[in-house]
Amino acid sequence: MESLRIEGGRELRGRVSAPGAKNSCLKLLALCIMASSECTIVNVPSITDVDTMCDLLRAIGAGVRRRSGSVVSVDPASMASTRLPEQLVRCMRASVQVLGPLLARFGEVQMPYPGGCPIGSRPIDLHLRGLAAMGAQFSEEHGYITGRADRLVGTEIHLDFPSVGATENLMAAACLAAGTTVIRNAAREPEIVDQQNFLTRLGAQIRGAGTDTIRITGAPQLGATTYPVMPDRIQAGTYMIAAAATRGDVTVTDVVPEHLDALASKLAEAGAAVITSEDSVRVAMGDRPAPITVKSMPYPGFATDLQAPMAAMLTVGRGTSVVTENIFSNRFRYADELGRMGAQISVDGRTAIIRGAGELTGARVVAPDLRAGAALIIAGLMARGETIVDGVEHITRGYDGLRERLASCGARIDYTSGAPTASASAPGSASASVLAASGGS
């Protein structure tokens, strides 16, 4: 597997566009299972998670065509299996999103527990309890979950936590259930609104997405549609942070600025100038970031997927910052790798204390997961000298053209399969270590 080689110390300047949202597109592809005929999804990002979802749908008999780089069509008419292959399911957490659609349309599903990035415990009990309340019966044997239901029945469901995945699965299943389903304490993320808009195009009756209460009236069947995926707020946010981290000036286009309000507020607090327009956000920074406090929260709070990139920026801050992770239990696995570059981070459970250093030094580091990979790239862009980031396969799961977009703004970044240079791998190139307590990597 190739690595990324980064020559740091260059300000990012220019314009970069946000692609379609990974966290929406994967769910929309799964929802095509419930359509009456072929659906076409537009603005599909070119990432390996999309490839995995397409392979998963093909494995259960759906016809999947990638008609161009950003257009994918899914025809569920030929689907003949409801047993999901273990190899594909374990590759990606989002594979769980076929659970509700398969149960709703075919009355049965067999799947292993899903995999994905090791960022902490992500049980699917909220999915299963909600579907059970609608009449599904589940059993488990040899690592496989089997679910069956003659027809799901609408009911009222109160989620213990506003889980995005559970909200999406229950919304999907309710569209073909008998009667009305009410989901309370629902997730409010923009991707939930995107799912409602897609399902409405199929003929579903849904209202309330974007609030904590969603009502769905089931129908005997759904239709088909062509639908554009919303912009990726996480990838857009990553470029915003990279601009501030390198003391650059970057305009991110093709975004919904309101989706980025929490991030924009924290960047402004750190000293960046943040200017929004109808469909773009410009970030400019002229100094090291001021120390701030960041707490990841469900939307509209600060996104957990941007916690690691923001922490990377704060490693060169003008004081001590505090980052608290409230969503996942193991999301500081990047801390040791940043320590190799001179970052001073102490992790205690769900909190990281980041003492700003004057600069980072290039080193060879390994991306332990998707968003941590983005954080290490941002660190490499800031660092003096050369950084090599291994584990690129994690990054390509969720970032469409990350290297190309950064290079268009002046970054010196490219793929390499060679050994690290002496300066990047020399002992002592990291000036401080990470003090990791429970919950750290």
Secondary structure, DSSP 8 states (H G I E B T S, - for coil): --EEEEE-----EEEEE--B-HHHHHHHHHHGGGSSS-EEEES----HHHHHHHHHHHHTT-EEEEEETTEEEEEGGG----B--HHHHTT-GGGGGGHHHHHHHHSEEEEE------SS----HHHHHHHHHTT-EEEEETTEEEEE-SS-B--EEE-SS--HHHHHHHHHHHTTSBSEEEEES----HHHHHHHHHHHHTT-EEE-TTSSEEEEE--S-----EEE--B-HHHHHHHHHHHHHTT-EEEEES--GGGGHHHHHHHHHTT-EEEE-SSEEEEE--S-----EEEB-STTSB-GGGHHHHHHHHTT-SSEEEEE--S-TTTTTTHHHHHHTT-EEEEETTEEEEE--S--B--EEE--SHHHHHHHHHHHHHSBSEEEEE-HHHHTTT-TTHHHHHHHTT-EEEEE-S---HHHH-TT-SSS--EE-TT--
